Amino acid sequence: MDPLLLHDGTQLFDRLETGCDLTLLETKAYDSGIVLLHYRLVDGDESNEDGQ
């Protein structure tokens, strides 16, 4: 699954050349079948638990 921001208007972000680490904060499922996923960008210090 690729997170994306849905809106109508000016593009806010350029296409990423590399991936990024995200942490899932919240999930909400609606009766319509839509699922809202709320993520946070992981800091470089948090991306590896073993410190590498």
Buried (B, 14 or more C-beta within 10 A) or exposed (E): EEEEEEEEEEEEEEEEEEEEEEEEEEEEEEEEEEEEEEEEEEEEEEEEEEEE
